[in-house]
Structures are given as C-alpha cells and as structure tokens.
C-alpha cells in the first residue's frame, strides 16, 4: 500500500510541475493586443488559464493529502528489531569465518 501511494505521490508531483510550466504568465496577455488573440478564441479570453489553474489546484490538493497520509504511515512504522538484528545470521557467519582464518594463519605463518 505504501509503495502504491508513493508512486501516485511522485506522479502527482510530476503533473503539478508540468501544469505549472504549461501555464502562461500574467504578462503574456500583452501579445494578444498586437494581433495574436485568435489563438485564444477556442478557450475564451481567460478560459485556458483558469482551466489549467483548476487542474493544478486539484493536483496540489491530492499532493497535500498524500503528503499527510505518507507522513503518517512513515511515522507510525515502528521496528521492534534493530538494524543489525536483520543481518544477525550474516554477522555470525562472518565472525566464524574470521576466527577460522586467524587460526589457520597463525599455524602456517612464519613471521611471528
């Protein structure tokens, strides 16, 4: 469940950045007065901007809610075992190997 929410969270962040970059700034409307207003006739005078702003605000709300959920899920994860206890078998095996190597080296080594 955590991995799925994290994937949706990252996709939401990507879409937020994408929609913000697609939007036109407030100063971009000056060019419309010089004859390029025909490109905005499909969306109306400010229809495209408000449409993208609404989509962006929806994704921001989803991003905020997912941030709270993922933060809560991360904070409530408690581990009863330490980090080293997860690898206890490997540590024991390495200790046995290193003690065996010391005994072999001390018997066959000519240097005191």
N, C-alpha and C positions, 0 to 999 in steps of 0.2 A: 504494500500500500504506500509506503514511504517513497519508494522508487518511482512509482507512477505519479504521485503528487509532485515529486521533484522534477520529473520530465515535463509535466504540464506547467510547472513554475518557470522552467527555463524557456519553454516555447512562448509563454506569455510575455516574458521579458523581451524576447526577440521581436514579437509582434508590436510591443509598445515602442521599441526603438524604431522599428520600420515605419509605423504610422506617424510617429513624430517627425521623422525625416521626410516623409511624403508631403506633409502639410506645408502650405505656403505661409510665409510670414505676413505680418500686417502691412509692411511696406511694399509688398508685391502687387498691391492693387493699383499703384500709380501707373504701371504699364498699361492697364486696361483703358485709361483715358486717352492713350495715344493710338487706339485702333485695334488693340488685341482683345477686345471684350467679347468677340464672337466665340472664343474658346470656352467661356464660362456660361454660355447660353443654355447648355444642357442642364447644368446644376443650379442655375439661377445666379443671383448676384453673390450670395454668400452660402449657397446650399452645400457646396462641396466642402467648404471649410467646417461647417457645423456638422456635417455627416462624419467626416474624419475625426472631429473633436469628440463626437458621441462614441464612436468606436474606440477611440483612445481611452476615454474615461471608463468605458466598460472593462477594457483590459487592465487598466490601472486598479479598478475595484477588485477584479479577480486576483491580480498580483498581490494586493494588500491582504486579502482574505487568505490566500495560500501562504503568504509570509507568516501570518499569525498561526495557521494550522501547523506548518512545518516547524516553526519555532517551538510550539507547544509539544509536538511529537518528539523533537530533539531534546528538550529539557526534561521530559518525563522518562527518557531512556536511562534506566539505572542498571549498572552491571554489578552483580554480586561477586564477580570474579575479577581478579586483577588482570592486567595486560599480560604479565608473564605467565599466569596460570593457563592461558590459552595455549602456550607453547611449552608446557611442562615436560611433555614426553621428549621433545627435541632437546631441551636443556639437559635432561638426564642422560640421553644418548650421547650428547657431546661431552659431558663430564666423564662418562665411562670410556669413551674413545681417547680423551686426553690423558686419563690416568694410565691406560694401557700403553699409550705411546711413550710416556715417561719411563715406564718400567723397561720397555724394550730398548729405548735409547740409553738408559743408564747401564745396561748389561753389555751392549755392543759398542759403547763409546770408549775410545782410547784416551780421550782428553779428560782429565779429572775435573 
